[in-house]
Amino acid sequence: MTKQVLILGGTGRVGSKVAADLIAHTDAEITIAGRNLLTGAQVSQQLGERVKFSAIDLSATAVLKGAIAQSDLVIHCAGPFHYRNASVLQACIDQGVNYIDVSDHPSFTRKALAFRSNAESADVTAIINTGIFPGISNSMVRRDVERLDYAEKIHLSYVVAGSGGAGITVMRTTFLGLQRPFEAWIGGDWQMVKPYSDREVVEFPQYGKVGVYWFDMPEAFTLPDTFPVKTVITKFATVPTFYNYLTWSVARWWHPKLLQTKAVIEFLSHVSHFMTDVTDRVSGIGVAIRSEVTGEKDGRSVRCVSTMTHPDTAVSAGIGTGTVAEMLLSGELKKPGVWAIEQALPTELFDRAMQNRGIEIHQQLME
């Protein structure tokens, strides 16, 4: 029988890109869910006859559970995840339905991981953080760690051009990440660091040298949980560069209570989105990822460095999630429990999926 996939937030920029990837690489029938009837009709028509729209509000528990019960896989793309609880995941576990999300906020990741034993008992595979960063980036790190005999330090950095093609949600995520200091795994200890601090110049393909800053990402704690390393650094930047200075000034000079106010986050997000609507025409909406793992290989101290770029951040997020969905639907990937992507996806399957989608990842060992 044809598999049924429910994409919550499927009318959004990332959710619709996930649907497009599934149309291209699976035979599944897809339901995209959202609250706006007009947008839903437009997006489903654009995606084609295998896609239908269903008006679902996540707060409408009975309707949501009914839609989940009719699905073989649920993909949660309805961010920002800072504001979400794990009720969708819990409903999937209760009904024995596999689950994927594109979550990118540490608080949500912790809520989801708390359901690991429940999912395992229900024989449900739930894989979180599956987009681009976190997502493809985490699998790049796993790939680099496995190339070495011993890994000591992970340095993961990203740069996004303008809006990244993902709309206002990306802006919200950026400013939500400035709300408070967070823990980072440095030298074998958890230490508090300030978001958008400790600027470091990193060279990316296509974008050249870019100053990146500490940023609160789920990878900051899922990577140390996955790999026995002493240090994990997660840094982020945008281009054009002046956006970094604006974000840095907000993080440094604005009172923390302001950044913990939803109205202020919405104001900053809408202003930034208006600005990127203009600069996207020059900067583009692409993304670059750089993973650097320091350790030993054949008794030598080496660095394994991997890079990738994509011209559209939202499309690359759709690819990251679509690959995992394809594997779950085919039965090729099965790991009951709740797992961050780097804990669930074997490198062999990751490499094959990236090749099938034309994603080039350049990896090299350096003394």
NORBELPE-V102681 format. One line per field, one symbol per residue. psi: psi as a letter, one per 30 degrees, with the letter a starting at -180 (. if undefined). A space follows every 10 residues. Layout:
BEGIN
psi=???
END
This chain:
BEGIN
psi=lkkkkkjkgf fleeeeeeee eeefflglkk jkkafjeeee eeeeeefafg klkkjkkffi eeeeeeeefg lfkkjjgiak fefkageeee eeeeghklkk lgkgkeeeee eeffgeeeee eghkjjklhg bejlceeeee eeeeefflek kekkjkllkk kbfgggafee eeeefefgel llkkjkgglk kklkkhlikk kkkkkefbkk kllkkjleff feeffekilf kkkjllllkl ffeeeeeeee eefkkeeefg keeeeeeeee eeeeefeeff fefagakkkj kjkkbkkhgk jlkjkklllk fjeeeeeeee eeeeeeeeef gfkkikakkl effejkeeee eeeeefggkk jkkkkk.
END
